[in-house]
Amino acid sequence: MRRLIEDMRAEWRDVDERIAAFDDELAVRARADEAARRLVTIPGVGVLTATALVAAVGDARAFPRGRDLAAWLGLAPRQATTGGKPKLLGISKRGNRYLRMLLIHGARTALPSLARSDTPLGRWLKGLLERTHRNVATVALANKLARIAWAVLAHDRRYVALQTAAD
């Protein structure tokens, strides 16, 4: 039994080493790609999310506005309109599940520090957390991060990601 467990631990270490090598390769690619470097400046967006967004989205100008990218990812609320009065429903969950998961996990990670900050985004989050459940606020932040990512990808290089957080 001891040999079996030692063999399993050695196999586990090998898998961990391979994962670390892939993480290093992604970090090198992210540093080499200008769009990924700009995306990493967004709070809650790391190397993995940035490279996945660049690979999946490509030219962000294909989306007319940030809400369209968020809807494509399944992070924007569905709308039901009757009599010219729109009603926002839950998020659609259509679109790229992997990118949506990465953005939601990034938002969950960034939520505590952003909610404590005295920035426009932090004040928005504080107000949202007072009104809604933490998970709803996490998805709303992921939606906002997707919109910020669109702005960073669609606009020229001088654009600073955190300036859009005030929107």
Contacts in CASP RR format, 6 or more apart in sequence:
PFRMAT RR
TARGET T0000
AUTHOR 0000-0000-0000
METHOD contacts of the structure
MODEL  1
MRRLIEDMRAEWRDVDERIAAFDDELAVRARADEAARRLVTIPGVGVLTA
TALVAAVGDARAFPRGRDLAAWLGLAPRQATTGGKPKLLGISKRGNRYLR
MLLIHGARTALPSLARSDTPLGRWLKGLLERTHRNVATVALANKLARIAW
AVLAHDRRYVALQTAAD
23 47 0 8 1.000
23 48 0 8 1.000
26 47 0 8 1.000
26 48 0 8 1.000
26 51 0 8 1.000
27 47 0 8 1.000
29 36 0 8 1.000
29 51 0 8 1.000
30 36 0 8 1.000
30 37 0 8 1.000
30 40 0 8 1.000
30 47 0 8 1.000
30 50 0 8 1.000
30 51 0 8 1.000
31 37 0 8 1.000
33 51 0 8 1.000
33 54 0 8 1.000
34 157 0 8 1.000
35 50 0 8 1.000
35 54 0 8 1.000
35 152 0 8 1.000
35 153 0 8 1.000
36 47 0 8 1.000
36 50 0 8 1.000
36 51 0 8 1.000
36 53 0 8 1.000
36 54 0 8 1.000
37 50 0 8 1.000
38 152 0 8 1.000
38 153 0 8 1.000
38 157 0 8 1.000
38 159 0 8 1.000
38 161 0 8 1.000
39 45 0 8 1.000
39 46 0 8 1.000
39 49 0 8 1.000
39 50 0 8 1.000
39 53 0 8 1.000
39 54 0 8 1.000
39 149 0 8 1.000
39 152 0 8 1.000
39 153 0 8 1.000
39 161 0 8 1.000
40 46 0 8 1.000
40 47 0 8 1.000
40 50 0 8 1.000
41 152 0 8 1.000
41 160 0 8 1.000
41 161 0 8 1.000
41 162 0 8 1.000
42 145 0 8 1.000
42 148 0 8 1.000
42 149 0 8 1.000
42 152 0 8 1.000
42 161 0 8 1.000
42 162 0 8 1.000
43 110 0 8 1.000
43 113 0 8 1.000
43 114 0 8 1.000
43 145 0 8 1.000
43 162 0 8 1.000
43 165 0 8 1.000
44 106 0 8 1.000
44 107 0 8 1.000
44 109 0 8 1.000
44 110 0 8 1.000
44 145 0 8 1.000
45 53 0 8 1.000
45 103 0 8 1.000
45 106 0 8 1.000
45 145 0 8 1.000
45 149 0 8 1.000
46 106 0 8 1.000
48 102 0 8 1.000
49 99 0 8 1.000
49 102 0 8 1.000
49 103 0 8 1.000
49 106 0 8 1.000
52 98 0 8 1.000
52 99 0 8 1.000
52 102 0 8 1.000
53 99 0 8 1.000
53 149 0 8 1.000
53 153 0 8 1.000
54 153 0 8 1.000
56 96 0 8 1.000
56 99 0 8 1.000
57 63 0 8 1.000
57 69 0 8 1.000
57 149 0 8 1.000
57 150 0 8 1.000
57 153 0 8 1.000
58 153 0 8 1.000
59 153 0 8 1.000
60 69 0 8 1.000
60 149 0 8 1.000
60 150 0 8 1.000
60 153 0 8 1.000
60 154 0 8 1.000
61 154 0 8 1.000
63 69 0 8 1.000
63 72 0 8 1.000
63 150 0 8 1.000
63 154 0 8 1.000
65 150 0 8 1.000
66 146 0 8 1.000
66 147 0 8 1.000
66 150 0 8 1.000
66 151 0 8 1.000
66 154 0 8 1.000
67 76 0 8 1.000
67 147 0 8 1.000
68 150 0 8 1.000
69 146 0 8 1.000
69 147 0 8 1.000
69 149 0 8 1.000
69 150 0 8 1.000
70 76 0 8 1.000
70 143 0 8 1.000
70 146 0 8 1.000
70 147 0 8 1.000
70 150 0 8 1.000
71 92 0 8 1.000
72 95 0 8 1.000
72 96 0 8 1.000
73 95 0 8 1.000
73 96 0 8 1.000
73 99 0 8 1.000
73 100 0 8 1.000
73 103 0 8 1.000
73 146 0 8 1.000
74 91 0 8 1.000
74 92 0 8 1.000
74 93 0 8 1.000
74 94 0 8 1.000
74 95 0 8 1.000
74 96 0 8 1.000
74 100 0 8 1.000
75 91 0 8 1.000
75 100 0 8 1.000
75 103 0 8 1.000
75 104 0 8 1.000
75 139 0 8 1.000
75 142 0 8 1.000
75 143 0 8 1.000
75 146 0 8 1.000
76 91 0 8 1.000
76 92 0 8 1.000
76 143 0 8 1.000
77 88 0 8 1.000
77 89 0 8 1.000
77 90 0 8 1.000
77 91 0 8 1.000
77 92 0 8 1.000
78 88 0 8 1.000
78 89 0 8 1.000
78 90 0 8 1.000
78 91 0 8 1.000
78 92 0 8 1.000
79 86 0 8 1.000
79 87 0 8 1.000
79 88 0 8 1.000
79 89 0 8 1.000
80 86 0 8 1.000
80 87 0 8 1.000
80 89 0 8 1.000
81 87 0 8 1.000
91 139 0 8 1.000
91 143 0 8 1.000
93 100 0 8 1.000
100 142 0 8 1.000
103 142 0 8 1.000
103 145 0 8 1.000
103 146 0 8 1.000
104 138 0 8 1.000
104 139 0 8 1.000
104 142 0 8 1.000
106 142 0 8 1.000
106 145 0 8 1.000
107 138 0 8 1.000
107 139 0 8 1.000
107 141 0 8 1.000
107 142 0 8 1.000
107 145 0 8 1.000
108 138 0 8 1.000
110 141 0 8 1.000
110 145 0 8 1.000
111 125 0 8 1.000
111 134 0 8 1.000
111 137 0 8 1.000
111 138 0 8 1.000
111 141 0 8 1.000
114 121 0 8 1.000
114 122 0 8 1.000
114 125 0 8 1.000
114 141 0 8 1.000
115 122 0 8 1.000
115 125 0 8 1.000
115 126 0 8 1.000
115 129 0 8 1.000
116 122 0 8 1.000
119 162 0 8 1.000
119 165 0 8 1.000
119 166 0 8 1.000
120 165 0 8 1.000
120 166 0 8 1.000
121 144 0 8 1.000
121 162 0 8 1.000
121 165 0 8 1.000
121 166 0 8 1.000
125 137 0 8 1.000
125 141 0 8 1.000
128 136 0 8 1.000
128 137 0 8 1.000
128 140 0 8 1.000
129 137 0 8 1.000
132 140 0 8 1.000
144 165 0 8 1.000
147 164 0 8 1.000
147 167 0 8 1.000
148 161 0 8 1.000
148 164 0 8 1.000
148 165 0 8 1.000
151 159 0 8 1.000
151 161 0 8 1.000
151 164 0 8 1.000
152 159 0 8 1.000
152 161 0 8 1.000
152 164 0 8 1.000
END
